[in-house]
Amino acid sequence: MTTSPLDVLPDARPLGAAEGGRSVRKNRWIIGFSIVAVFLVLVLEIVLHAGTWLVVQDPLAPAQVIVVLSGRMPDRAIEAARLYRQKAAPEVWVSQPPGPTAVLAEMHIPFVGEDFYNERVLLALQVPADSIRIFLQPAVNTEREIEEIARLARSSDIHTVIIVTSAPHTRRVRAIWNRLVGDSPKLIVRYPIDDPFNAGHWWRGTQDALDVVREWLGLANVWAGFPSQPKSN
């Protein structure tokens, strides 16, 4: 029995099927890699702009009061005094942070809080004493500060409030105000003109990096409806 040369040729169909399978797998790898690459680029873009997005500032407009939030003394008080001299508002309120007053008093050690020095800064920068108001009760966090500001503003028939805080804190202040207060009174949020926060390269400095992480966690708490609360004494 003779064998035809055609009888020993390999079947083309199985070979084509194998090549097709390899092509499908290759395409899947390309698509998967592309998706991962796009995702990583988006994550990198978010990280690079995480500091810049935190910083907001409203146009300056006439108000009835300027409020100095606690923290970063004396920068916020200096900015509040500058706004006062520009006649942005006729009064300056100073928030009072919690301090170890009671503990130190038991040891007969006097404690002078941050609000004391903020008041002295305002006085030194030509804000009259009768235009300064110190909050009587300390506020444990920004939410409590804003609640107290809104309460005092409404009781005094104040319609517009300027809050001075640090640059990376501005976005969260606005978010808390919108959530807890709304648009009555109206909020104008400002930060010091010489604020040292490096929004574009926040990862280069320890303080800036800590600010960004803290503010993003704080914003997450706001968006979630404040599930995380400060410990009660």
N, CA, C and O of each residue as an XYZ file, in Angstrom:
932
protein
N       0.863     -1.182      0.000
C       0.000      0.000      0.000
C       0.889      1.219      0.000
O       1.750      1.367      0.868
N       0.688      2.092     -0.966
C       1.503      3.304     -1.084
C       0.876      4.421     -0.266
O      -0.343      4.512     -0.126
N       1.741      5.260      0.266
C       1.300      6.402      1.081
C       1.478      7.684      0.301
O       2.559      7.976     -0.210
N       0.419      8.432      0.219
C       0.474      9.715     -0.487
C       1.171     10.750      0.378
O       1.028     10.745      1.600
N       1.923     11.633     -0.255
C       2.569     12.701      0.530
C       1.573     13.533      1.303
O       1.880     14.090      2.357
N       0.354     13.608      0.748
C      -0.656     14.418      1.445
C      -1.078     13.788      2.753
O      -1.540     14.474      3.666
N      -0.912     12.428      2.844
C      -1.356     11.738      4.054
C      -0.488     12.053      5.270
O      -0.939     11.897      6.404
N       0.762     12.498      5.045
C       1.669     12.748      6.174
C       1.697     14.218      6.582
O       2.385     14.574      7.539
N       0.956     15.084      5.869
C       0.915     16.500      6.239
C       0.108     16.677      7.520
O      -0.916     16.014      7.684
N       0.530     17.540      8.424
C      -0.218     17.757      9.674
C      -1.538     18.438      9.393
O      -1.679     19.187      8.426
N      -2.514     18.163     10.264
C      -3.832     18.783     10.145
C      -3.718     20.255     10.532
O      -3.258     20.571     11.629
N      -4.124     21.144      9.658
C      -3.991     22.587      9.889
C      -4.969     23.099     10.920
O      -4.689     24.105     11.573
N      -6.109     22.445     11.095
C      -7.141     22.976     11.978
C      -6.737     22.974     13.449
O      -6.939     23.997     14.103
N      -6.187     21.911     14.017
C      -5.755     21.966     15.419
C      -4.696     23.028     15.664
O      -4.710     23.692     16.701
N      -3.750     23.198     14.689
C      -2.723     24.214     14.841
C      -3.332     25.601     14.895
O      -2.928     26.427     15.714
N      -4.300     25.865     14.030
C      -4.961     27.171     14.029
C      -5.703     27.412     15.324
O      -5.708     28.542     15.812
N      -6.329     26.405     15.903
C      -7.051     26.545     17.164
C      -6.090     26.894     18.289
O      -6.396     27.744     19.127
N      -4.917     26.237     18.316
C      -3.931     26.522     19.353
C      -3.421     27.946     19.265
O      -3.279     28.633     20.276
N      -3.144     28.387     18.029
C      -2.676     29.764     17.841
C      -3.752     30.761     18.270
O      -3.444     31.795     18.862
N      -5.017     30.447     17.967
C      -6.101     31.325     18.379
C      -6.217     31.433     19.888
O      -6.484     32.508     20.423
N      -6.012     30.295     20.583
C      -6.064     30.317     22.043
C      -4.967     31.177     22.636
O      -5.195     31.946     23.570
N      -3.751     31.035     22.069
C      -2.641     31.854     22.558
C      -2.912     33.338     22.304
O      -2.567     34.179     23.134
N      -3.518     33.661     21.179
C      -3.826     35.051     20.847
C      -4.848     35.639     21.819
O      -4.731     36.793     22.232
N      -5.849     34.835     22.180
C      -6.871     35.300     23.132
C      -6.244     35.572     24.492
O      -6.524     36.590     25.125
N      -5.370     34.624     24.947
C      -4.713     34.811     26.232
C      -3.824     36.046     26.232
O      -3.770     36.789     27.213
N      -3.129     36.255     25.119
C      -2.262     37.429     25.009
C      -3.071     38.713     25.083
O      -2.678     39.669     25.752
N      -4.209     38.727     24.386
C      -5.068     39.910     24.416
C      -5.604     40.176     25.819
O      -5.722     41.324     26.248
N      -5.926     39.095     26.524
C      -6.417     39.260     27.893
C      -5.345     39.855     28.797
O      -5.630     40.708     29.637
N      -4.103     39.393     28.615
C      -2.996     39.936     29.402
C      -2.799     41.422     29.093
O      -2.566     42.223     29.998
N      -2.893     41.776     27.836
C      -2.719     43.185     27.434
C      -3.818     44.044     28.044
O      -3.554     45.122     28.575
N      -5.058     43.555     27.962
C      -6.182     44.314     28.515
C      -6.037     44.457     30.037
O      -6.235     45.535     30.597
N      -5.684     43.337     30.691
C      -5.511     43.377     32.140
C      -4.403     44.320     32.555
O      -4.561     45.090     33.502
N      -3.276     44.267     31.850
C      -2.163     45.156     32.157
C      -2.555     46.613     31.936
O      -2.172     47.484     32.717
N      -3.315     46.881     30.880
C      -3.745     48.250     30.587
C      -4.654     48.781     31.685
O      -4.534     49.937     32.091
N      -5.558     47.943     32.162
C      -6.463     48.359     33.236
C      -5.685     48.693     34.497
O      -5.931     49.711     35.144
N      -4.730     47.807     34.842
C      -3.911     48.047     36.031
C      -3.092     49.323     35.882
O      -2.967     50.100     36.829
N      -2.529     49.541     34.683
C      -1.716     50.734     34.440
C      -2.551     52.002     34.574
O      -2.106     52.976     35.181
N      -3.756     51.996     34.012
C      -4.644     53.161     34.111
C      -5.015     53.412     35.569
O      -5.038     54.556     36.023
N      -5.308     52.331     36.301
C      -5.661     52.457     37.713
C      -4.509     53.069     38.510
O      -4.725     53.951     39.342
N      -3.282     52.597     38.255
C      -2.124     53.118     38.981
C      -1.884     54.588     38.658
O      -1.509     55.368     39.534
N      -2.099     54.963     37.404
C      -1.946     56.372     37.007
C      -2.965     57.240     37.729
O      -2.634     58.327     38.202
N      -4.208     56.762     37.816
C      -5.245     57.512     38.518
C      -4.919     57.657     39.995
O      -5.091     58.730     40.574
N      -4.442     56.560     40.609
C      -4.067     56.615     42.025
C      -2.932     57.610     42.235
O      -2.967     58.406     43.173
N      -1.924     57.566     41.362
C      -0.804     58.489     41.463
C      -1.270     59.930     41.315
O      -0.807     60.815     42.034
N      -2.181     60.160     40.388
C      -2.706     61.514     40.175
C      -3.441     62.002     41.416
O      -3.296     63.161     41.807
N      -4.219     61.138     42.032
C      -4.944     61.510     43.255
C      -3.965     61.827     44.379
O      -4.127     62.820     45.089
N      -2.949     60.981     44.540
C      -1.968     61.190     45.609
C      -1.221     62.506     45.407
O      -1.024     63.259     46.361
N      -0.806     62.787     44.177
C      -0.044     64.001     43.898
C      -0.855     65.261     44.167
O      -0.298     66.288     44.555
N      -2.174     65.188     43.961
C      -3.029     66.359     44.147
C      -3.820     66.309     45.450
O      -4.727     67.116     45.657
N      -3.486     65.376     46.320
C      -4.224     65.237     47.581
C      -4.098     66.479     48.448
O      -5.053     66.865     49.122
N      -2.934     67.102     48.437
C      -2.744     68.309     49.233
C      -3.403     69.519     48.616
O      -4.020     70.316     49.323
N      -3.281     69.672     47.308
C      -3.870     70.824     46.624
C      -5.379     70.854     46.774
O      -5.965     71.921     46.958
N      -6.012     69.693     46.695
C      -7.474     69.630     46.766
C      -7.990     70.061     48.131
O      -9.119     70.538     48.242
N      -7.185     69.899     49.165
C      -7.622     70.252     50.512
C      -7.753     71.758     50.720
O      -8.477     72.202     51.611
N      -7.062     72.537     49.909
C      -6.982     73.976     50.139
C      -8.073     74.708     49.353
O      -8.122     74.641     48.125
N      -8.939     75.402     50.081
C      -9.978     76.239     49.458
C      -9.956     77.601     50.146
O      -9.539     77.728     51.297
N     -10.408     78.602     49.425
C     -10.499     79.938     50.014
C     -11.604     80.711     49.313
O     -11.640     80.799     48.086
N     -12.503     81.266     50.111
C     -13.620     82.024     49.563
C     -13.209     83.472     49.319
O     -12.330     83.991     50.008
N     -13.835     84.125     48.349
C     -13.577     85.556     48.154
C     -13.950     86.334     49.417
O     -14.948     86.038     50.074
N     -13.150     87.307     49.733
C     -13.409     88.106     50.922
C     -14.593     89.033     50.684
O     -14.692     89.693     49.650
N     -15.482     89.065     51.662
C     -16.669     89.909     51.594
C     -16.969     90.419     52.993
O     -16.507     89.829     53.968
N     -17.734     91.504     53.118
C     -18.059     92.028     54.444
C     -18.764     90.990     55.307
O     -19.628     90.252     54.833
N     -18.386     90.945     56.569
C     -18.985     90.013     57.529
C     -19.167     90.721     58.853
O     -18.725     91.856     59.031
N     -19.823     90.042     59.781
C     -20.022     90.628     61.106
C     -18.963     90.173     62.117
O     -18.762     90.824     63.142
N     -18.290     89.058     61.828
C     -17.306     88.554     62.782
C     -16.244     87.726     62.074
O     -16.512     87.055     61.077
N     -15.033     87.792     62.616
C     -13.918     86.948     62.182
C     -13.623     85.985     63.335
O     -13.504     86.415     64.482
N     -13.506     84.704     63.042
C     -13.271     83.709     64.090
C     -11.903     83.067     63.886
O     -11.570     82.620     62.788
N     -11.121     83.029     64.955
C      -9.818     82.369     64.945
C     -10.001     80.971     65.523
O     -10.245     80.818     66.720
N      -9.884     79.957     64.678
C      -9.943     78.588     65.197
C      -8.666     78.277     65.970
O      -7.603     78.829     65.684
N      -8.782     77.388     66.951
C      -7.617     77.030     67.750
C      -6.621     76.233     66.909
O      -6.999     75.516     65.981
N      -5.356     76.373     67.251
C      -4.296     75.672     66.530
C      -3.435     76.617     65.723
O      -3.876     77.692     65.317
N      -2.202     76.202     65.497
C      -1.225     76.937     64.678
C      -1.083     78.387     65.142
O      -1.040     79.312     64.332
N      -1.012     78.557     66.426
C      -0.802     79.867     66.997
C       0.650     80.309     66.729
O       1.559     79.506     66.937
N       0.908     81.550     66.276
C       0.005     82.689     66.172
C      -0.489     82.988     64.757
O      -1.090     84.040     64.537
N      -0.253     82.092     63.788
C      -0.511     82.406     62.380
C      -1.966     82.815     62.121
O      -2.227     83.776     61.398
N      -2.910     82.075     62.721
C      -4.318     82.359     62.456
C      -4.732     83.692     63.069
O      -5.508     84.439     62.472
N      -4.219     83.989     64.251
C      -4.537     85.265     64.882
C      -3.950     86.433     64.094
O      -4.580     87.484     63.977
N      -2.754     86.252     63.558
C      -2.134     87.303     62.747
C      -2.989     87.595     61.513
O      -3.202     88.755     61.159
N      -3.472     86.544     60.869
C      -4.321     86.736     59.686
C      -5.641     87.399     60.068
O      -6.135     88.261     59.342
N      -6.214     87.000     61.206
C      -7.464     87.611     61.657
C      -7.269     89.110     61.901
O      -8.130     89.916     61.546
N      -6.155     89.476     62.499
C      -5.870     90.899     62.726
C      -5.723     91.649     61.408
O      -6.172     92.789     61.285
N      -5.099     91.017     60.430
C      -4.953     91.648     59.118
C      -6.323     91.888     58.475
O      -6.572     92.951     57.905
N      -7.203     90.893     58.573
C      -8.555     91.047     58.022
C      -9.336     92.124     58.779
O     -10.106     92.880     58.186
N      -9.129     92.182     60.083
C      -9.803     93.219     60.871
C      -9.359     94.610     60.417
O     -10.185     95.510     60.267
N      -8.064     94.784     60.201
C      -7.560     96.093     59.770
C      -8.059     96.454     58.376
O      -8.134     97.628     58.013
N      -8.403     95.416     57.594
C      -9.000     95.670     56.274
C     -10.505     95.946     56.370
O     -11.183     96.127     55.359
N     -11.011     95.972     57.607
C     -12.433     96.230     57.875
C     -13.335     95.141     57.285
O     -14.446     95.416     56.831
N     -12.833     93.894     57.300
C     -13.658     92.773     56.838
C     -14.784     92.485     57.817
O     -15.845     92.006     57.417
N     -14.561     92.774     59.109
C     -15.582     92.566     60.141
C     -15.203     93.390     61.364
O     -14.022     93.667     61.573
N     -16.181     93.789     62.179
C     -15.893     94.638     63.344
C     -15.518     93.881     64.614
O     -15.129     94.501     65.604
N     -15.628     92.547     64.606
C     -15.308     91.768     65.797
C     -14.422     90.584     65.426
O     -14.441     90.086     64.300
N     -13.635     90.148     66.433
C     -12.819     88.939     66.282
C     -13.123     88.027     67.454
O     -12.977     88.419     68.612
N     -13.544     86.812     67.151
C     -13.783     85.801     68.183
C     -12.624     84.817     68.191
O     -12.064     84.496     67.143
N     -12.272     84.345     69.368
C     -11.147     83.427     69.527
C     -11.649     82.149     70.176
O     -12.188     82.170     71.282
N     -11.464     81.033     69.474
C     -11.860     79.739     70.019
C     -10.863     79.278     71.072
O      -9.669     79.567     70.991
N     -11.373     78.562     72.053
C     -10.528     78.089     73.149
C     -10.371     76.575     73.077
O     -11.363     75.853     73.174
N      -9.143     76.077     72.908
C      -8.942     74.621     72.884
C      -8.913     74.053     74.291
O      -8.683     74.799     75.243
N      -9.139     72.758     74.453
C      -9.005     72.149     75.783
C      -7.547     72.143     76.212
O      -6.642     72.096     75.379
N      -7.330     72.192     77.510
C      -5.968     72.183     78.031
C      -5.916     71.489     79.378
O      -6.951     71.123     79.934
N      -4.715     71.308     79.902
C      -4.551     70.590     81.184
C      -4.731     71.502     82.392
O      -4.020     71.362     83.388
N      -5.678     72.434     82.308
C      -5.832     73.416     83.383
C      -6.112     72.757     84.719
O      -5.457     73.067     85.714
N      -7.089     71.843     84.754
C      -7.490     71.225     86.021
C      -6.362     70.389     86.614
O      -6.110     70.449     87.818
N      -5.690     69.619     85.782
C      -4.603     68.763     86.276
C      -3.473     69.606     86.851
O      -2.936     69.294     87.914
N      -3.117     70.668     86.152
C      -2.033     71.524     86.639
C      -2.450     72.304     87.881
O      -1.626     72.570     88.756
N      -3.725     72.668     87.960
C      -4.205     73.404     89.133
C      -4.065     72.570     90.398
O      -3.775     73.108     91.466
N      -4.269     71.268     90.287
C      -4.105     70.394     91.449
C      -2.666     70.397     91.968
O      -2.413     70.114     93.139
N      -1.737     70.720     91.077
C      -0.329     70.801     91.470
C       0.092     72.248     91.706
O       1.277     72.551     91.848
N      -0.917     73.148     91.745
C      -0.682     74.571     91.982
C       0.227     75.187     90.912
O       1.075     76.035     91.191
N       0.013     74.724     89.680
C       0.769     75.250     88.540
C      -0.203     76.016     87.652
O      -1.140     75.416     87.124
N      -0.017     77.299     87.472
C      -0.920     78.068     86.606
C      -0.719     77.693     85.143
O       0.400     77.430     84.702
N      -1.811     77.676     84.408
C      -1.738     77.340     82.978
C      -2.362     78.466     82.172
O      -3.493     78.878     82.429
N      -1.623     78.950     81.211
C      -2.118     79.982     80.300
C      -2.332     79.322     78.939
O      -1.392     78.800     78.340
N      -3.568     79.348     78.460
C      -3.900     78.630     77.242
C      -3.564     79.393     75.971
O      -3.152     80.553     75.996
N      -3.755     78.696     74.865
C      -3.489     79.263     73.544
C      -4.342     80.495     73.277
O      -3.883     81.436     72.630
N      -5.580     80.499     73.769
C      -6.461     81.643     73.547
C      -5.893     82.921     74.169
O      -6.098     84.014     73.643
N      -5.177     82.780     75.291
C      -4.547     83.931     75.936
C      -3.542     84.579     74.986
O      -3.527     85.799     74.823
N      -2.713     83.762     74.370
C      -1.694     84.306     73.476
C      -2.303     84.816     72.172
O      -1.830     85.811     71.622
N      -3.330     84.160     71.677
C      -4.001     84.675     70.481
C      -4.591     86.059     70.752
O      -4.535     86.946     69.900
N      -5.152     86.229     71.941
C      -5.688     87.546     72.293
C      -4.571     88.581     72.338
O      -4.740     89.705     71.867
N      -3.432     88.200     72.904
C      -2.298     89.137     72.975
C      -1.786     89.488     71.576
O      -1.394     90.628     71.327
N      -1.789     88.534     70.684
C      -1.378     88.810     69.297
C      -2.328     89.818     68.665
O      -1.888     90.766     68.015
N      -3.614     89.619     68.852
C      -4.606     90.539     68.286
C      -4.420     91.951     68.847
O      -4.468     92.935     68.108
N      -4.210     92.036     70.153
C      -4.008     93.342     70.769
C      -2.749     94.016     70.240
O      -2.736     95.220     69.987
N      -1.686     93.222     70.076
C      -0.430     93.775     69.572
C      -0.555     94.265     68.139
O       0.191     95.141     67.703
N      -1.510     93.689     67.409
C      -1.712     94.061     65.997
C      -2.910     94.984     65.830
O      -3.571     94.985     64.792
N      -3.177     95.765     66.860
C      -4.111     96.888     66.802
C      -5.582     96.492     66.702
O      -6.388     97.232     66.139
N      -5.931     95.337     67.241
C      -7.342     94.998     67.384
C      -7.758     95.422     68.788
O      -7.184     94.934     69.761
N      -8.729     96.306     68.924
C      -9.117     96.794     70.262
C      -9.656     95.673     71.138
O     -10.247     94.709     70.650
N      -9.442     95.818     72.435
C      -9.884     94.791     73.377
C     -11.387     94.593     73.343
O     -11.867     93.469     73.493
N     -12.151     95.690     73.145
C     -13.602     95.553     73.134
C     -14.142     94.953     71.839
O     -15.350     94.763     71.698
N     -13.242     94.651     70.884
C     -13.635     93.969     69.639
C     -13.264     92.492     69.665
O     -13.501     91.771     68.696
N     -12.678     92.042     70.781
C     -12.227     90.654     70.903
C     -13.141     89.904     71.869
O     -13.489     90.407     72.938
N     -13.518     88.707     71.474
C     -14.354     87.861     72.335
C     -13.737     86.472     72.420
O     -13.508     85.832     71.393
N     -13.467     86.003     73.622
C     -12.900     84.672     73.843
C     -14.028     83.715     74.200
O     -14.836     84.020     75.078
N     -14.099     82.585     73.550
C     -15.119     81.590     73.881
C     -14.936     81.134     75.320
O     -13.817     80.883     75.767
N     -16.029     81.030     76.029
C     -15.967     80.645     77.432
C     -15.658     79.164     77.621
O     -14.952     78.781     78.554
N     -16.193     78.340     76.728
C     -16.019     76.893     76.853
C     -15.036     76.377     75.801
O     -15.136     76.743     74.630
N     -14.096     75.535     76.208
C     -13.182     74.947     75.211
C     -13.911     73.959     74.311
O     -14.870     73.311     74.731
N     -13.452     73.852     73.085
C     -14.024     72.911     72.117
C     -13.008     71.820     71.830
O     -11.841     72.104     71.559
N     -13.455     70.567     71.891
C     -12.527     69.444     71.772
C     -12.126     69.163     70.327
O     -11.099     68.526     70.093
N     -12.902     69.618     69.365
C     -12.547     69.410     67.961
C     -13.231     70.452     67.089
O     -13.967     71.304     67.586
N     -12.984     70.378     65.790
C     -13.523     71.382     64.878
C     -15.044     71.349     64.820
O     -15.678     72.395     64.679
N     -15.643     70.156     64.927
C     -17.104     70.084     64.896
C     -17.716     70.889     66.037
O     -18.683     71.625     65.840
N     -17.142     70.743     67.240
C     -17.675     71.478     68.386
C     -17.422     72.981     68.244
O     -18.257     73.794     68.642
N     -16.287     73.342     67.685
C     -16.017     74.765     67.433
C     -17.077     75.360     66.514
O     -17.619     76.431     66.786
N     -17.364     74.656     65.428
C     -18.322     75.174     64.454
C     -19.724     75.237     65.037
O     -20.463     76.184     64.769
N     -20.098     74.247     65.826
C     -21.407     74.288     66.476
C     -21.521     75.506     67.397
O     -22.558     76.168     67.434
N     -20.448     75.797     68.139
C     -20.470     76.947     69.037
C     -20.491     78.259     68.257
O     -21.198     79.194     68.632
N     -19.722     78.330     67.180
C     -19.722     79.535     66.344
C     -21.118     79.795     65.787
O     -21.613     80.921     65.834
N     -21.737     78.762     65.267
C     -23.076     78.919     64.694
C     -24.091     79.328     65.757
O     -24.952     80.169     65.502
N     -23.995     78.739     66.942
C     -24.932     79.070     68.020
C     -24.804     80.532     68.419
O     -25.802     81.243     68.540
N     -23.558     80.980     68.623
C     -23.335     82.371     69.012
C     -23.723     83.334     67.899
O     -24.272     84.404     68.161
N     -23.439     82.957     66.668
C     -23.783     83.824     65.540
C     -25.292     83.999     65.419
O     -25.769     85.116     65.216
N     -26.034     82.931     65.538
C     -27.490     83.016     65.422
C     -28.093     83.804     66.575
O     -29.041     84.566     66.387
N     -27.540     83.615     67.771
C     -28.067     84.356     68.923
C     -27.754     85.842     68.838
O     -28.427     86.654     69.473
N     -26.730     86.207     68.053
C     -26.354     87.607     67.885
C     -26.840     88.181     66.556
O     -26.454     89.287     66.179
N     -27.680     87.436     65.851
C     -28.223     87.863     64.556
C     -27.115     88.187     63.546
O     -27.184     89.169     62.807
N     -26.096     87.326     63.544
C     -24.982     87.476     62.601
C     -25.268     86.634     61.364
O     -25.638     85.464     61.472
N     -25.098     87.229     60.197
C     -25.466     86.554     58.950
C     -24.269     86.013     58.168
O     -24.422     85.104     57.352
N     -23.072     86.572     58.414
C     -21.880     86.129     57.682
C     -20.710     86.022     58.652
O     -20.441     86.938     59.429
N     -20.023     84.887     58.593
C     -18.900     84.607     59.487
C     -17.659     84.307     58.650
O     -17.715     83.527     57.699
N     -16.550     84.928     59.009
C     -15.255     84.589     58.411
C     -14.516     83.702     59.397
O     -14.292     84.092     60.543
N     -14.138     82.516     58.958
C     -13.338     81.618     59.799
C     -11.919     81.572     59.244
O     -11.707     81.324     58.057
N     -10.958     81.814     60.121
C      -9.549     81.754     59.741
C      -8.962     80.459     60.301
O      -9.013     80.205     61.504
N      -8.413     79.659     59.414
C      -7.775     78.414     59.819
C      -6.556     78.193     58.934
O      -6.221     79.055     58.122
N      -5.899     77.069     59.075
C      -4.724     76.768     58.259
C      -5.153     76.240     56.887
O      -6.246     75.693     56.737
N      -4.290     76.407     55.900
C      -4.629     76.061     54.522
C      -5.131     74.621     54.354
O      -6.179     74.430     53.738
N      -4.438     73.602     54.869
C      -4.927     72.236     54.642
C      -6.214     71.919     55.387
O      -6.866     70.917     55.096
N      -6.587     72.761     56.343
C      -7.781     72.526     57.157
C      -9.040     73.154     56.543
O     -10.152     72.889     57.000
N      -8.867     73.982     55.513
C      -9.985     74.769     54.982
C     -11.083     73.905     54.364
O     -12.267     74.169     54.577
N     -10.712     72.893     53.611
C     -11.717     72.032     52.962
C     -12.594     71.347     54.014
O     -13.811     71.258     53.846
N     -11.989     70.874     55.074
C     -12.759     70.166     56.095
C     -13.651     71.136     56.876
O     -14.782     70.799     57.224
N     -13.140     72.334     57.149
C     -13.977     73.333     57.823
C     -15.228     73.606     57.001
O     -16.335     73.640     57.539
N     -15.055     73.799     55.708
C     -16.226     74.048     54.852
C     -17.178     72.857     54.844
O     -18.395     73.034     54.903
N     -16.628     71.639     54.770
C     -17.480     70.445     54.737
C     -18.264     70.302     56.043
O     -19.450     69.971     56.019
N     -17.611     70.549     57.179
C     -18.298     70.455     58.467
C     -19.379     71.522     58.576
O     -20.491     71.253     59.029
N     -19.040     72.730     58.157
C     -20.021     73.827     58.209
C     -21.249     73.493     57.359
O     -22.382     73.652     57.812
N     -21.025     73.038     56.153
C     -22.145     72.691     55.274
C     -23.002     71.589     55.880
O     -24.223     71.581     55.729
N     -22.349     70.664     56.564
C     -23.083     69.525     57.127
C     -23.858     69.912     58.388
O     -24.999     69.487     58.569
N     -23.248     70.710     59.252
C     -23.855     71.019     60.537
C     -24.655     72.316     60.557
O     -25.607     72.450     61.327
N     -24.273     73.268     59.717
C     -24.871     74.604     59.779
C     -25.687     74.932     58.533
O     -26.800     75.448     58.632
N     -25.132     74.631     57.364
C     -25.808     74.994     56.119
C     -25.389     76.377     55.648
O     -24.222     76.750     55.772
N     -26.319     77.126     55.117
C     -25.982     78.434     54.552
C     -26.499     79.597     55.386
O     -26.542     80.729     54.904
N     -26.889     79.339     56.616
C     -27.355     80.401     57.500
C     -26.843     80.144     58.913
O     -27.365     79.270     59.604
N     -25.826     80.893     59.355
C     -25.132     81.992     58.694
C     -24.265     81.519     57.515
O     -23.968     80.334     57.367
N     -23.885     82.471     56.707
C     -23.002     82.188     55.578
C     -21.563     82.097     56.061
O     -21.139     82.853     56.935
N     -20.818     81.163     55.482
C     -19.414     80.975     55.845
C     -18.490     81.540     54.773
O     -18.709     81.348     53.577
N     -17.453     82.241     55.228
C     -16.311     82.610     54.386
C     -15.084     82.004     55.050
O     -14.745     82.380     56.172
N     -14.425     81.090     54.391
C     -13.253     80.435     54.982
C     -11.986     81.021     54.361
O     -11.880     81.167     53.143
N     -11.023     81.355     55.234
C      -9.773     81.971     54.804
C      -8.595     81.302     55.513
O      -8.755     80.693     56.571
N      -7.422     81.427     54.915
C      -6.201     80.944     55.558
C      -5.128     82.028     55.477
O      -5.233     82.918     54.632
N      -4.100     81.986     56.324
C      -3.064     83.025     56.334
C      -2.363     83.142     54.987
O      -2.102     82.142     54.318
N      -2.065     84.369     54.605
C      -1.448     84.590     53.297
C      -0.050     83.979     53.226
O       0.424     83.657     52.137
N       0.613     83.817     54.367
C       1.955     83.217     54.381
C       1.939     81.812     54.967
O       2.928     81.369     55.550
N       0.826     81.114     54.814
C       0.728     79.747     55.330
C       1.844     78.885     54.722
O       2.027     78.890     53.505
N       2.590     78.147     55.555
C       3.748     77.398     55.049
C       3.405     76.076     54.375
O       4.306     75.403     53.874
N       2.134     75.679     54.345
C       1.766     74.384     53.787
C       2.135     74.313     52.303
O       1.741     75.167     51.510
N       2.902     73.274     51.946
C       3.335     73.059     50.564
C       2.372     72.077     49.897
O       2.626     70.872     49.868
N       1.272     72.595     49.367
C       0.212     71.732     48.847
C       0.668     70.892     47.663
O       0.264     69.737     47.533
N       1.508     71.462     46.795
C       1.927     70.752     45.599
C       2.949     69.656     45.835
O       3.085     68.745     45.018
N       3.671     69.737     46.950
C       4.688     68.726     47.278
C       4.576     68.348     48.749
O       5.568     68.360     49.478
N       3.374     68.015     49.177
C       3.099     67.785     50.590
C       3.879     66.610     51.171
O       4.107     66.565     52.380
N       4.287     65.669     50.344
C       4.990     64.476     50.832
C       6.446     64.761     51.202
O       7.115     63.899     51.772
N       6.938     65.944     50.889
C       8.346     66.256     51.157
C       8.601     66.677     52.608
O       9.741     66.645     53.073
N       7.556     67.068     53.313
C       7.722     67.514     54.695
C       6.862     66.703     55.649
O       5.719     66.369     55.337
N       7.417     66.389     56.815
C       6.690     65.563     57.776
C       5.391     66.226     58.220
O       4.347     65.576     58.261
N       5.447     67.515     58.551
C       4.246     68.203     59.020
C       3.182     68.260     57.936
O       2.001     68.048     58.211
N       3.594     68.546     56.705
C       2.631     68.596     55.607
C       1.994     67.232     55.370
O       0.790     67.131     55.139
N       2.812     66.184     55.430
C       2.283     64.832     55.232
C       1.287     64.467     56.327
O       0.238     63.886     56.050
N       1.618     64.810     57.575
C       0.698     64.549     58.671
C      -0.601     65.323     58.493
O      -1.683     64.801     58.762
N      -0.494     66.565     58.042
C      -1.696     67.377     57.799
C      -2.600     66.728     56.758
O      -3.813     66.642     56.947
N      -2.005     66.274     55.661
C      -2.802     65.681     54.581
C      -3.503     64.410     55.063
O      -4.693     64.223     54.810
N      -2.779     63.552     55.744
C      -3.389     62.303     56.234
C      -4.510     62.608     57.222
O      -5.595     62.035     57.133
N      -4.245     63.509     58.158
C      -5.253     63.847     59.174
C      -6.499     64.461     58.531
O      -7.622     64.128     58.908
N      -6.299     65.356     57.563
C      -7.443     66.029     56.952
C      -8.276     65.071     56.107
O      -9.504     65.157     56.101
N      -7.622     64.166     55.399
C      -8.388     63.195     54.608
C      -9.169     62.246     55.516
O     -10.308     61.895     55.210
N      -8.570     61.833     56.621
C      -9.300     60.998     57.578
C     -10.454     61.783     58.192
O     -11.541     61.244     58.398
N     -10.212     63.052     58.482
C     -11.274     63.889     59.022
C     -12.414     64.085     58.040
O     -13.582     64.068     58.428
N     -12.083     64.271     56.775
C     -13.123     64.407     55.761
C     -13.929     63.119     55.616
O     -15.147     63.156     55.438
N     -13.247     61.991     55.693
C     -13.967     60.716     55.631
C     -14.952     60.601     56.788
O     -16.052     60.073     56.627
N     -14.552     61.096     57.950
C     -15.444     61.077     59.107
C     -16.662     61.976     58.884
O     -17.779     61.631     59.269
N     -16.433     63.131     58.258
C     -17.548     64.039     57.945
C     -18.505     63.388     56.961
O     -19.718     63.377     57.174
N     -17.954     62.845     55.884
C     -18.799     62.245     54.844
C     -19.587     61.053     55.380
O     -20.686     60.768     54.904
N     -19.027     60.357     56.369
C     -19.696     59.188     56.938
C     -20.708     59.580     58.015
O     -21.404     58.717     58.549
N     -20.797     60.867     58.338
C     -21.750     61.300     59.343
C     -21.214     61.351     60.755
O     -21.977     61.202     61.709
N     -19.910     61.558     60.913
C     -19.236     61.697     62.203
C     -19.357     60.442     63.087
O     -19.744     60.554     64.251
N     -19.036     59.261     62.560
C     -19.074     58.066     63.429
C     -17.967     58.081     64.483
O     -18.126     57.502     65.557
N     -16.841     58.744     64.177
C     -15.740     58.821     65.129
C     -15.872     60.093     65.942
O     -15.921     61.189     65.383
N     -15.930     59.953     67.265
C     -16.097     61.086     68.162
C     -14.944     61.133     69.163
O     -14.369     60.096     69.492
N     -14.601     62.336     69.652
C     -13.511     62.438     70.644
C     -13.902     61.758     71.942
O     -15.081     61.681     72.288
N     -12.900     61.265     72.658
C     -13.158     60.613     73.937
C     -13.649     61.632     74.952
O     -13.155     62.757     75.027
N     -14.619     61.210     75.718
C     -15.112     62.074     76.784
C     -14.268     61.874     78.030
O     -13.835     60.758     78.316
N     -14.032     62.953     78.775
C     -13.198     62.865     79.984
C     -13.975     62.198     81.126
O     -13.441     62.035     82.223
